[in-house]
Amino acid sequence: MNDKTSAELAKTFEPAGIEAKWYAHWESNGLFRPERPDAAPYTIVNPPPNVTGSLHIGHALDNTLQDVVIRYERLKGKDALWVVGTDHAGIATQMVVERQMEARQDKRTNYTREQFVDKVWEWKHESGGTITGQLRRLGCSMDWSREQFTMDPHFTRAVVKVFVDLYNQGLIYRDKRLVNWDPKLKTAISDLEVETRETQGGFWHFKYPLADGVKRDDGLDYIEVATTRPETMLADMAVAVHPEDERYKSVIGKEILQPLTGRRFKVVADEHADPELGSGAVKITPGHDFNDFEVGKRAGIKPADMLNMFDAEAKVVQTADGLVPAEFVGLDRFDARKLVVEQMKEAGFLIPHVTKDKEGNEVQHDAEPRTIQTPFGDRGGVVIEPWLTDQWYVDAETLAKAPMEAVRSGAIEIVPKTWEKTFFNWMENIQPWCVSRQLWWGHRIPAWYGSDGQCYVAETEEEAQAKAGAGVTLERDSDVLDTWFSSALWPFATLGWPDEDAPLLKKHYPNDLLVSGFDILFFWDARMAMQGLHFMKEVPWKKLYLHGLVRAADGAKMSKSKGNVVDPLGLIDKYGADALRFFMCAMESQGRDVKMDEKRVEGYRNFATKLWNAARFCQSNGITGSTSVAAPAATSAVNKWIIGEVVETVAALDQAMADLRFDAAANTVYHFVWDQFCDWYIELIKGNFDPETKAVAGWVLDQILVMLHPFMPFVTEELWHALGKRDGELIVAAWPKPEAEVDAAAKREVEWLIALVSNLRTAKNELGIAPGAKLDAYLPEPSALTRSIIEANPAAIERLARLNGIRFESAPVGAAMQVGAGDANIVVPLEGVIDIAAEKARLEKALAASQKEAMSLEGRLGNPSFVEKAKPEAVEKARADHAMHAAEAERLAAALQRLG
């Protein structure tokens, strides 16, 4: 298609065919990464979407922004590499495959681990990667020839090496700690994968009797404890009181006799117990509560000795001391809760919650109703259980030091800067990172347990066996690594590491930019910074751009349950990828969420159509593509002016892109195309297509196509080829270098004409004068500059302003309107043009109505009870209506003033 000659453009712009044609052409011709061995590198990596995923509106925003940047840098001549790939998504993928098995009355455990993993690979080859086709629909110019997958052999090699190296450096270790356990998925999950929801529950109060007839100073022989999880008392190991709480000082160190289990344990002093909260005493179950775990350790209970009362499905099991009553063993945790309350009540150890009915009579309840912040697994969807298990941990605190220093020193720039505080807050308080998962799909942990009781970590089983020695039999750890562990290596493992001489690694690490949703700042971004700095001794990327979420039109978060999810592919089908992309950029204002607005997407489809029609107009008047990157010579003011506007637009666009102000970049090019080029330049040159004007118009249209290409790649590539024979595709064209100056005199002259025409059209509209009506105009004492502009542009003034020239004399006596342009105040007589009295009456009536409506709305908005109690959308509508009526009143008052 390089030598494709121009073809007449169709009357209507139809995106679908254009998009399919050009994407296939770009990809098949290797144009997403043209051969530029000597060019400066520019590198970004995409946040690898789950192999199970499909394109959602957040992906559309994230990938559009990345594509705008990479297309811009490619046009600037860089060796632009956009690394693309998918994540194996351990939990998500295993869930998908297991659900498919369930539908066939089959299950994972009917197979060996190897057989099941083979089935997952089958699924991946047949159904995985739907999203990669959808990213193509969006126009993403990724280097598909090097598409990555986090389970590819070269990537797995990198993951194993990182684990082994960190282990050997003492930065990965195995420990018995509490984890967030998902009883449905039967795996540990990270804090970041836990979502807290409000649930309605109870707060039960119980008596825990002191053992051996001991009594408190106040004579009571028990301590009152309260809990939202009564079932956990089956594994209680202490009761904690504050060391300074006078009520309990006498019984610290004494023993409790737990009523259900008969277990004896001590009253311990710990500041975790708040004397002001409830009874001031807290039952301690260190094997099933994160706070209790720490209290237990402070009380001298080793994690290995902490009691566990649940299995992997959160069903009750016998504890190590054998004291759980037989009727509880095997019960689901919530059934066990009911039975615990029932038995404690029967034995007289439940302290009822007392309320009063309408008549004032006391009513007893088993529990005090409470709204409880309850942890749920974001994928399994069930309540998470703190569970004491042996897991692998990364010393995140040590690894976090280098990224924090990189951000402080400016080696990593976070944009917007406001996210730095959040970044530091998390990194400074970071906890050990649990990286083991109890799954079959994923990177298996390279650790082997020997018959000698030792653990051997090595890159291969042969190496582990060599370490263990002959006669020691090995069994491999059954766990896999957290998906985020492998994706943390994405900026360098995708480029060939651990081969440190890999050409791509040498040239493209560190990456230049990472574009990411703020919601994965800790899941992914911070962990890439940790691993990149640790293994490469350099930052993974120089700049981190964090964008917001795409929300529904009313600002609500999108969710399937609310039914307000927007399908980006549906929008592409309806309006074209270019329109959706431009919407995303125009609405992306640093640090703010994007509100979905389909009308604006439609508006940008209209913008593409406007450009299409302008190109058709140019084509029909013999204007073709330019052969010059520099601006052609120009003598007329209008041509000098439009060249100057290109110069200013390119500069503003470059600045916006340097600042990652996508909204400013999109709006800069939008206003230049719509306002300066389509609305004014084309109007001003109509009927005057001399060789100079054709050359300038063709050149300006080319600059538009290049500047707009990163945002709207499809329509611009189509127009680029339609306007003439080209040496190459637009995707690899040169970024504008006008090599011209802004001509101040030409700018003044054309802006004067634009002001005259605009103000006259507004005045006509205000006074109900037909747009095409030709009027007389007078300017008695023009300045020399204004006179010269008027004398140089009689045809434009007559054609565009619809004036019978402008006479340099006083206007006849009578009603007239005044129109400003530059330093001129032009008088336009109205006698015989409109019925002055009737027009005044009409305007006065409309003004009174608008003022009345504005005042009424002002009163309503000034009423605190309306603003505070009304629905937010009602208040917002009232504000919008008030602004509209106030503006209308102002317009009508100005129109009346024109009439004198």
Secondary structure, 3 states (H helix, E strand, C coil): CCCCCCCCCCCCCCHHHHHHHHHHHHHHCCCCCCCCCCCCEEEEECCCCECCCCCCHHHHHHHHHHHHHHHHHHHCCCEEEEECEEECCHHHHHHHHHHHHHHCCCCHHHCCHHHHHHHHHHHHHHCCCHHHHHHHHHCCCCCHHHCEECCCHHHHHHHHHHHHHHHHCCCEEEEEEEEEEECCCCEEECHHHEEEEEEEEEEEEEEEEEHHHCCCCCCCCEEEEEECCHHHHHHCCEEEECCCCCCCHHHCCCEEECCCCCCEEEEEECCCCCCCCCCCEEEECCCCCHHHHHHHHHCCCCHHHCCCCECCCCEECCCCCCCCCHHHCCCEHHHHHHHHHHHHHHCCCEECEEEECCCCCEEEECEEEEEEEEEEECCCCCECEEEEEEEEEECHHHHCHHHHHHHHHCCCEEECCCHHHHHHHHHHCCCCEECEECCCCCCECCEEEECCCCEEECCCHHHHHHHHCCCCCEEECCCEECHHHHHCCHHHHCCCCCCCCCHHHHHHCCEEEEEEEHHHHHHHHHHHHHHHHHHHCCCCEEEEEEECCEECCCCCCCCCCCCCCCCHHHHHHHHCHHHHHHHHHHHCCCCCCEECCHHHHHHHHHHHHHHHHHHHHHHHCCCCCCCCCCCCCCCCHHHHHHHHHHHHHHHHHHHHHHCCCHHHHHHHHHHHHHHHHHHHHHHHHCCCCCHHHHHHHHHHHHHHHHHHCCCCHHHHHHHHHHCCCCCCCHHHCCCCCCCCCCCHHHHHHHHHHHHHHHHHHHHHHHCCCCCCCCECCECCCCCHHHHHHHHHCHHHHHHHCCECCCECCCCCCCCEEEEEECCEEEEEECCCCCCHHHHHHHHHHHHHHHHHHHHHHHHHHCCHHHHHHCCHHHHHHHHHHHHHHHHHHHHHHHHHHHCC
